[in-house]
Amino acid sequence: MIIILSVAIFLLGYVAISQEHFLKISKTSIALLIAVVLWLLVVFGRLGNVGFALTESAGEIFGLVIFLLSAMTLVEILTHYGLFDYLYTKLLKLNLGDKAQFFIITFLAFIFSAFLDNLTTTIVFLQIASRFFSGKNLLRSASAIVIAANAGGAFSPIGDVTTTMLWLANKFTAQTIFTQAFLPSLTVFFASTLLIGRSIVSDTKDRAEYAKPLGKIEWFVISLCLLSFFLPLFMTFAHLPPYFGLLLGLGVVWLVVDLARLRRPDSTSLSTSIERFFQKTDIASLYFFIGILLAIGALRHLGVLEMISHWVFTAVPSVTRIIWGNIAIGGLSAVFDNIPLTAAAIDIVKTIDPSLWVLLALTVGVGGSLLLIGSAPGIIAMKIVKELTFGAYLKIASLPALMAFILGIFVWFLQYHYLG
């Protein structure tokens, strides 16, 4: 009875989360409520060692939250010190046509999303695109940026929350996701961008805005921030959790900024303390991750995920079954939030083959681009570009995204079959 009730509560909450944009109810509040209610069911049912299960879930959540909080803070520092304004100014000076600007901006979104994260990258490059495009060109570029950011985030262990979750769960190494997901992700980017880019017309006047020149200290801080995103990879060689790398990078940047403020108290860029950047981080998203992961932990403790695994994949699933299962999960991510899908898949999919986990990272990352509501970048794009409605995206980008999704999986399959 408790198991049936827990599944019903999770599914109802899941539907509410996936329809946040229609219901106008925060998915974070739903996730937190689900988490607490499910753990109360575990306690009332007296099912096993609750303390040990909570400790296990808390350890996983701590690593992810610290990782994301550190990354968000570093991105806010990059924004404050003018990296993205600098990129805009340089692109403006090239005096390119609309199509060339479109391809450069989407390519930069693809690259940056691998090293920052796809949500932040989408916000930054939508703001840049709005200075270059308007009307239908803006809708097309915004749609392409969403797909590019999701594709770029899929080939990096720090580019997408779902990929980070799989990496922190030791489903693949950083080297594996880079080498095995890069070509499929690049295929998704090129296919979708070329298909959408055909409709870009040269009729948009660029908004002439010039950023303040960056000094030596600004470039030094920017360089340290960018270097920080590579440190998690080195921490894995020291057998430490990846978030130690970002903590080290943030600590160094913080120290440098404080020392620079003492030497140059009159500097405008140094007038803002690092503590102020914490106020700009997306704390609501962090609470959402906490709620979802706690809820998944409760379902795991109740044995629900093990039952689903046996039902969908059988006790000893074939490779073909896992491949099709991963593709199906990717398709579901077009409608349902990919974070709980991935969190559940970590327990449901029974394989130790890292290549199959790379496929899951690819499908849930890119699959969210099939519909505008399927990914966090898509949701934020709706809020930033008001004219980009569900219907507009469906008309502009859903078919190119689907074709790119299929091509990306095909490239992964060729790699797996001939190189794996």
N, C-alpha and C positions, 0 to 999 in steps of 0.2 A: 504493500500500500504506500509506504513512504517513497519507494523508488518511483512509482507511477506519479505520485504527487509532485516529486522533485522534477521529473521530466516535464510535466505539464506547466509548472511554474517557470522553468527555464525557457520553454518554447514560447509561452505567452510573452515573457520579457524580451525574448529574442526578436519576436515580431514587432514589439513596441520600439525596440532599439533601431531596427532596420527601417521603420517608418517615421523616424524622428522629424524629418523635414516636412511630413504631412501632419503629424500629430502636434507638432510644436512643443513637445515635451522632451527635456534633455535626456539623451541616452545615458549620461553619466548617473543621473538620479536612479534610473531604472536598473542599471548595472549594480549599483551599490545596494539597492533593495533586494535584488535577486541574490546577491552574495550572502547577505546576512540571513535571509529567510532560509536558504538552502543549508547553511551551517547550523541554524537552529533545528532544522529537521534531522541533521546528523546527530546533534546532541540529544534531542528528544528520543530518537530511535536507538540511542546507545550502541551505535554501530562502530565497533573497533576503537582503537586508540586515537581519539580526536586530537589530543595534544601533539602527538607525533605528526599526524597528517597536516595540522595547521603550521607546524614548524617547517615542514617540507615545502608547503605552498608559499609561506612567507619568505623563505630563502630565495625562491625563484622570482617572486615579485620584487624583492629588494634589489636584486641585480638589474632587472629591467628598468625599474623606476629611476634608480641612480644613474644608469646609463643615459636614459632619455632626458632627465633633468639637466645633466651636465651638457649634453649635446645641444639642448634648447638654449641654454645660457651662452654657450660659445657662438651660436648662430646670432643671437641678439647682439653680442659684442661685435661680430663681423658687420652687422647692419649698421650699428651706431658709428663704427669707424669708417664707414663709407665705401666698402668694397663694391656693393651692388650699384651705388650711384656712379662709381668710377667705371664700371662695366657699361652702364647706360651711356655715359658721356663718350666713351671710346667708340661705341657702336654708332652713335649719332654722328660723330666726326667722319665716319667712313662714307656717309652720304649715299647709302645704297638704296636700291628700289625695294618695294614692299615684299616681293617674293624672297629676295636675298635676306632681308631683315627677318622674315618669318622663319626661314630655315636656320639662320644663325641663332635666334632666340630659342627655338625648340631644341636645337642641338645642345646649347648651353644648359637648358633645363634638364636634358637627359644626363649630361655629365655631372652637373652640380648635385643632382638628386642622389647620386651614388656616394657622395662624400658628406653631404649635409643630411637631408632626409627629404622624401618626396613631398610632404606637406609644406614644409618651409620653402622649398624650392618653388613649388607652385605659387605660393603667395608672392614671393619676390619677383618671379618672372611674369606673373600676371600684371603686377604693378609696372614693370618695365614695358610689357606689351601694350598696356593702355596708353603709354606715351607715344607709341609709334602707330597704333591702329585705332580705328573706330568702325562703327557699323558692323557689317557682315565680316569684314576682315578681322575685327576684334573677336567675334564669336568663333571664327575658324581657328585663330591663333590660340585662343583660350582653350578650346577643345583639344588641339594638338599638344599644348603644354601639359594638360592633365595626363594624356596618354604617354607622353615622353617622360614625365616625372615618375609615373608608375613603372614604366619600363626600366628607367635608370636605377630606380630603387631596388629592382628585383635582382640585379647582378652584384650587389654589394651587401656585405653583412651589416652595414650601418645605414643603408639607404631606405629601408622600409621597416616599420615596426614588426611586421610578420617575418621578414627575413632575419631581423635581429633576434626575434624569439626563437627561431629555428637554430640560429647560430649559437645562442646562449644555452640551448638545450643539447648542444653537441651533436646535432644531426648532420652537420658538415663543417669543414674547416673554412677559414676565410679564403684560402687558396682555391679550394674546390668550387665555391660559389662564384669567384671571379672567373675562373677558367672555363667552367661548364655553363654558366648562365650568361656570359657576356655576349656571345654570338647570337643566341636566341633573343636576348633583350635588344641588341642592336638591330636585328631583323624586324622586331616589332616596331621600334622607333622609325626606321627607314620606311617601312611599308605604310604605316599610318600617316607619317608626315608627308610622304609623296602623294598619297591619295587625297589628303585634305588640302595640301598646298597647291594642287592644280586649280583650285577655285579662288585663290588669292588674286585680287586685282590691284593695280597701281592707282589708287585714288585717295590715299590717306596722307594728310599733312603731318609731319612729325612735330611734336611739341618741343620747342627749343628750351632745354633746361641744362644748365652746366653745374656740375658738382664742384665743391670746394677742393682745390688741389690737396693731395695727401702728403703729409710730411714724413720724415724718417721714422718718428715714433709710431705714427699711424700704420705705416707699412710693416714695422716690426711687430706690432700687436696683431695685425692681420695675418702675418706669416706664422706667428706662434699659434694662433687659432687654427689655421689650416693644417699645420703640422700635428696639432692635437688629435685630429680625426684619424691619423695613421697610428697613433700610439696604442689603441686597443689591440691592433694586430701584433705588435711587439710583446704586449703583456701575455698573450697566449703562449709565446715561446718561453716565458718565465714561469709558466704554469699558474698564472694569476688570472682571475676573471677579467674580461675585457674592460669593464667599467673602471678598473684601476688606471687604464690609459687615459681616459677622459678626465678622471679626477686629477691625475698628474698634470695634464695639459691645462685644465682650468686653474689649478693652483699656481702654476708658473705664470700664466697670463695675469691672474689676479695680483700676484706679487709685483710683476713688471709694471702694471698700471699704477699700483699704489706708489711704487718708487718714482715713477715718472711724474706723478702728480706732486710729489714733494719737491722735485727739481723744477717743474714748470707749473706752478700754481695758477698762472694766468691763461693756460691753454684751454680753449673751448672744448675740444674733443675729450680732454682728460677731466673735465669738470664733473662728469657723471661717474659715480662710484659703481663698482661691480654689483653691489647689493641692489641697486636700482633695476638691474637687468632681470633679477629674479621675479620682479613684479610683472614683467612682460611675458614670462613663460606660460605655456598653456597648461595650467594646473588642472583644469577640468578634464583634459585628456588623460593626464596621469591618474586621476581618480577613476576614470573609465577603465583604464587598463587594470587597475587594482581590483575593481569590482568584478570584471570579467574573469580575471585569472583566479580570484577567490571562488567564484561560482564554478568554474571548470574544476578547480581543486576539490570542491564538495562533490561534484558528480563523479570524479575519479574515485574518491573515498567510498562513495555509495556503490561503486561497481558498475555504474551506468555506461561509462566509456568502454569498459571491457566487453560489455554485452553488445554494444553497437559495433565494436570492432569484429566480433565473431559473426555478427549478422551480415555486415557489409563485405568484409574481406575474408571471412572464414578463419579458422585457427592457423592455417599455414597458407597464406594467400600467394597466388602466382604473381609474377612480375607484371603480366598483362593486366591482371585485375587491379593491381596497385596503380599502374599507369592510368587506366581509365577512371579509377577512383579519384586520383589527383586532378585529372582534367575536369571531372564532374564538380569537385570542390571549387576549382577555379571558376567554373560557370556559375555556381551558386554565389560566388563573391561579387557577381554583378548586381545582386539584389540584397544579399545579406552582408553584414559587416565582416570583413575578412579576419579581424583579430580574434573573435571567438571561434570562427571556423578553424583558424590555424591552431589556436590553443587546444581545441578538441582533437584536431588531427594528430597532434604530437603524441597523444595517447592512443588514438584509434588506429592509425596506420602502423602496421607491424612490419618494419623492415629496417635493416641496418645499412642498406645500400645508400651512400650519400648522394648518388646521382638521382635517385628517386625523390629524395628530399629537396634537391635542387629543382626538380620538375615542379614540386608542390610550391616552392617559393616563387617560381616563375608564373604558375597558373593563378595563384591567389593574388599575386601582385598585378599582373597584366589583366586578369579576368575582371578586376574591379573597374576597368576602363570601358567595359562593354556598355554600361549604362552610367549616366551622370551620378546616380545615387550609390554607385558601387564602391566608392573609395573616398577617403577623407579629402584628397585633392579635388575630387569632383564636387563634393559638398561645399568646400570652401570657395571653389570657382563660381558656384551659383550665388554665393553671398557677395563676392567681389564684383563680378560682372552680372548685373541684374538682368540683362537681356538674355543671358545664357540659361534658358529654362530646360526642363527635362525634355520637352518636345524638340527644342532647337538642337540640343546635343544629339538626340536620337536621329534627327535628320542629317546632321553634319558629320557625326563621328562614329556612331554605333557600328555601321557596316565596315568602315575602314578599320575600326578597333577589332571587330570580329575576324576580318581577313588577316590582320596582323597577328592576332592571338593564335590562329590556326598555323600560320607560317612559322611563328616562334616555336610552337610545339613540334612542328615538323623538323626544324633545325636541331632542336634538342634531341629528337629521336634519331636523326642521322648521326649526331655525335655519340649518342649512347650505343647505337648499333655498330658503328664502324670504329669508334675510338675507345669506347668503354670496355 
